[in-house]
Amino acid sequence: MAPVSAGDPQTEFAYLYLDANEGQAAGGHAAIRFGDEVYHFEFVDGGLLRAVRETFEPFRALYTEIENRTLHLSRVAVSRETYEALHRRFAERFESQTAAMAEFERLRRDRELLEILARQPAELRLEIPGLGLFEPEYPGRREDPGLAELRELAMVRYGVERLAQNATSIRRAIEALDPDSAVAAQTSSASWRYSFADRYHDLHAWLEVYALVRRAAPLRPGAYRVFPENGLNPGESAALSRLREQLRESIVTALGNPRPEQGPGLLVALARLQVLDKSLKYGRFVFLDTLAGAPAEELPWQRAAPFFLAADREFRELRRDLAETASASELTYALLENAANRLGVTRAALKWKVPFRMFAAEVWLPRQACPPRHVVIPRRSREDFRQAAERLRQRQEAEATRLEQTYHYGLLTQNCVTEIFRTLEDGVGGHERERLGGRVARSPFNAIPFVSARNVEAQYRLLDSFDLPSRRARYLSGLDAMARFAELTSFTSAIYRPNPEDSFFVFFTDRPVWARPLFGAVNLAAGSVEALVGFFTGPFDSGRTLRAGLRGVFVSLPELVFFNIRKGTFPLAIRQ
């Protein structure tokens, strides 16, 4: 399948459902694809439906390879104007919801900080992101040569007295922080708000920047990773050397004219200056560990392959760009650092078959945090802090209600399928028939993926439609009758291996359809036995076996009436 680019007069719809030609309506998912971007919606904790944007290949690998599901794609002919309007509308919806949830998180952080200041300021324990990259101060400490050189440059340019005055001004700015500014920021209509908590942390980060430069603090040994394979080529070495000089100059310039929001970024810049020195010294890539301390979730090793493949491709492309570009930017380097970290953790997971942690969102800056040497308390009364916290609590409750009303999940009224069509309608201004060729109503029936997929093909201006078969379907298509018979059970299958992602089952029920109720009854019994065993082993495995058994019972029930949900997961492995 050739990718659809933004310049092509067509939009590609991707519907994930379970063998609709056999009438399997249970379960499913829907997404829309623009070039290499895929937009879809997923249920998250708290009962909300979240918009998601990701690249196509990891999306395809997750569904067709790992989760063993068939993707049914329909391509619809639209004008370039319509294509761009739809793409823009889906991007706007993703970005607006992401911004709304980030704003709610800032509101929560402001309220919690003010509540601590109102109760007992002496108990405040700040965590400054980036500060944990450096070794703490101790007697007989060593200095990093690169930071010692930077310190001398700053002292020559500004003088010791001006640098000390800048640090004093930052301390006074913290003392002068007004809790009422937190309320004003959260009620402002500005597109970007500098929250009270962010300003408080950023100013403390600046105090630590001056302290780190003063003592030329080296990195902690565990703060960075050395990539031993494939040493630097001449183009890469030249690019990193130029980037080092640019970074050093930008740090020295910032030290003379500090702005509050620069603090966290400068902590990372001081650390990156050191790993650039190490890369040039060793002749190999050395990167900061961007995963430690970042929002991440632990995944089983079997899910690492698509992340590995995407990171490997991105790392190779960025590395080539780095060597070929006359002047490497810090953004390019940050992307390379990000890809290298994803590559490292997924490679280790696949090699050693161990769980791995993956970013829950894009991570641009290393976040290893630790407390500052001294915490400065704003000079306001506890009552001022308490009143401001109470006003923010009321606003947080109102914002939570608004998010629930706007993004709530409804099984048949607002799910991953209905929101695709809702956003489509918004993108074409309600003129679906003129711009798409027809209209697919947002009805309870069309909330079922295979139903809406058929209606897309019946109503829209269809170019073509085709399946991207699941991993198991592709495998079965090349087998003779005897080998297919062996693939009916999880015990005799040559392609399937039991794994923690699946509950215990005996039969695959994707085909043949006529045997599905019989196979489902056996699977139901297997799930019940697992649940019974889990009832007794619960105190020893935290209920894992019981939950797996109950999940097996749940997905077996539809099989009794000819519906199939269970597919079995097929973790990928790669050659090391």
Steps between C-alpha positions, in 0.01 A plus 500: 500500500646835402473764770255783436679831515354837590516600136289209375129568437388221730455414863555150633269357765623207706244282679605235740231237547481126529435319172187694410439276200419225748262724695719551806383824655650469844791721586690725262659834445506776239757752385566745218830534321657806334828407338706351780284646779226292661233654721277292724332510840548283805344457843715619793469484877241741632242409237633734230550444129842629398610602151823328392742581218775259394688383193353223288763226522495458882119517482489226234755281678314519830164400354586256220817341642478508879125511562438278196213703355411576140502862388240583237588817309275705274639782289262785421550753218483862615632829368830636625309777679283244682801285584681794658187615686447153648866461592496842664183422697634171639827670595310783670288257699805304615691814594206670676428195716870453577519867603184473714634201689839668547321809634308286749829346613655846552194601703541192720870568558434863596232401749712229662800733539287773655340251742844390620612862547179567694545202735869477580748670266796344680383157383507599131710257298568628151621275220687689229500314164849470356681563828533126562735475202787646705707369786421664835754723667736327741851560644781423259265514204639499148416758234386442147756658262234621257295679767818641656583650160147638468525653849817686401336634184201629698720663763709674235191627318290609799718499809444316826295782653239512221449123506451515878252787460301299246470210745388741774236653268357155431475425872312828552267418213404176676437683826276749317279240331131579554257206548226712342700484176421127487127576493548780247704271272235226506217744419695675225392455139861501380594207276803427719496531878805505723366322805598578857650155556700514176640844582586388854686193375668683212643770726641234732650331194679828420653512849632149439639597158720767658608257774588227249705738287678634807614153605528356145287203610559177302225264388398200703631179336145365452374819335622409152536204264789412272401344167796274417402396147590703192743772604463860383588571139680826407177678408337409832806605697506836324127554560527416871801727536309792346198425718721500809630848418147631432369349823782643709446849356123487562557397864749781562261751343210380718707523819534874449129565442293231676131450413296278735375253240856420388596327826407134428632519145834636620542212746468262205729718286774476765460122496496477120817705482669228703372207292604680182851521648485128575377415149786691342751350744388137455414527129158345571154631572433578865150617591322603816250248635168662408285214629589506870247713686283555190128411484519141380319171522654156541422264214575129449799429279277344235369847409845650443548415132290775334652758733846367415440510125362855510786625720763327286366658181477843662848474650655407165326785318593759762856377512528541125351851522744589775801407288369670185375826655744789514372618838321260736231656719434411861154378392655252257729380776207465743312287245809284450541465877134403535521236224824358642343452842196322355731288290711405802217393731311303235814325377578390856141380552512286185848365571446405864119450485434736788226764548584850379384851572378715214413867487135569567544814287770668297796580727733775391693573819654259752299522820715343773396710798632563847443764772687832484760584764273765654127566464396867495150578634297794361444771762122473530278385785363148524151644474586654163614160379191329641255738333677473164503119528127494574422713194709267284325196648164640392634575153651150475164342580333713232770409248464129582126528432569675168745230391251230594223668301721557196706182484293240685490144367169342404480140384270578206474879504860625520762238429800445274278469192241774556772759562663427165174594326427792735839650415445430129173691509672792672781496243268531200253732669215250483527473119590131491296418190662773290856450624513128584231361274260400777436498873545238773267584789626485858246238607541219758531249215777698331687499831585138411818515288409240237158661444643848453775357277237356265306827504814695410537280191131537416472877559835667437682555171698177522829450314570151627499288813721217616612307806831497678467145637597406851817309568314173558285546186810548286658189652193282451467601135821312418416172677350175377192345663693290754712794616188718528341235720800516736456877525153467654634471856745706699683177599574374148548834325841551340471879497336575836675492837311561828595836650395725791287719271246218451278309738506120476301359206491183291351581158541786258148597392566728203420207271318277423188696588269198535716360784522826693235422768657161571852643519368790705349262757839333546669838533236608751578194710875572474451859614281385790767254615765773481278734702442229760875440532551874525256518791741290706826650365381861535695571821822389326467664155298812593195362320668476158378145424147579619479808278634305201244224554210742527620675184507160327141433608391842372650460150372141474134588552449666157645189335197304618282710264742499203685825582879507528703741713796286602781496246803413711797736508818427308799685649764583243866408527790632296846376429756660727 
